[in-house]
Amino acid sequence: MDRLVETVDALRELGLPCQAAVLTQAVPAFSVAEPGADWVDVLEESLLGELDAAFHQCEPSISEALEQHLARYSSEYVDKL
């Protein structure tokens, strides 16, 4: 559950509020799941399909947002010689 909350926060920090909102919809299912439960088992097929469809409609995509982030902050990740 901690990782789910951290992931939602990271998505927001990357400027991906749509993806964060979609993932937040999964929180109730995980909050009642047994620790270490398989996430596919926790999410019912219908909910998983619904979340997947909503996630893929979000813009920008995670890849696009990461590319923008790396371009903007490359000096924090790459040492210049």
C-alpha positions in Angstrom: 0.0 0.0 0.0 2.9 2.4 0.8 4.3 1.9 -2.7 0.9 2.7 -4.2 0.7 6.0 -2.4 4.3 6.8 -3.3 3.5 6.0 -7.0 0.5 8.3 -7.0 2.6 11.1 -5.4 5.3 10.6 -8.0 2.8 10.7 -10.9 1.6 14.0 -9.6 5.1 15.4 -9.2 5.8 14.4 -12.8 2.7 16.4 -14.0 0.6 13.4 -14.6 -2.6 14.1 -12.5 -4.8 12.0 -14.8 -2.7 8.8 -14.3 -2.5 9.6 -10.5 -6.3 9.9 -10.4 -6.8 6.6 -12.2 -4.4 4.8 -9.9 -6.1 6.4 -6.9 -9.2 4.5 -7.9 -7.4 1.2 -7.1 -6.6 2.3 -3.5 -9.8 0.9 -1.9 -9.2 -2.5 -3.4 -5.6 -2.6 -2.1 -6.5 -1.2 1.3 -8.5 -4.4 2.1 -6.1 -6.9 0.4 -3.8 -9.2 2.3 -0.2 -8.0 2.5 1.7 -9.3 -0.5 -1.4 -10.3 -2.4 -1.0 -10.4 -6.2 -2.3 -7.2 -7.7 -4.1 -9.0 -10.5 -6.0 -11.0 -8.0 -6.8 -8.0 -5.9 -8.3 -6.1 -8.9 -11.3 -7.7 -10.4 -11.2 -8.3 -14.1 -13.8 -5.6 -14.8 -12.0 -3.0 -12.6 -8.6 -3.9 -14.1 -10.0 -3.4 -17.6 -11.7 -0.1 -16.7 -8.5 1.3 -15.0 -6.4 0.2 -18.0 -8.6 1.9 -20.5 -8.8 5.1 -18.4 -5.0 5.1 -17.9 -4.3 4.8 -21.6 -6.6 7.8 -22.4 -4.5 10.1 -20.2 -2.3 12.7 -21.8 0.6 13.2 -21.8 1.7 9.6 -21.6 4.1 8.6 -18.9 6.9 8.2 -21.6 6.3 11.7 -22.8 6.3 13.1 -19.3 9.5 11.3 -18.5 11.2 12.6 -21.6 10.2 16.1 -20.8 11.3 15.7 -17.2 14.7 14.3 -18.3 15.2 17.1 -20.8 14.3 19.7 -18.3 16.4 18.3 -15.4 19.2 16.4 -17.3 21.9 18.1 -15.3 20.5 16.5 -12.1 20.9 13.0 -13.6 24.0 13.3 -15.9 27.4 14.5 -14.8 29.0 16.8 -17.4 32.7 16.2 -18.2 
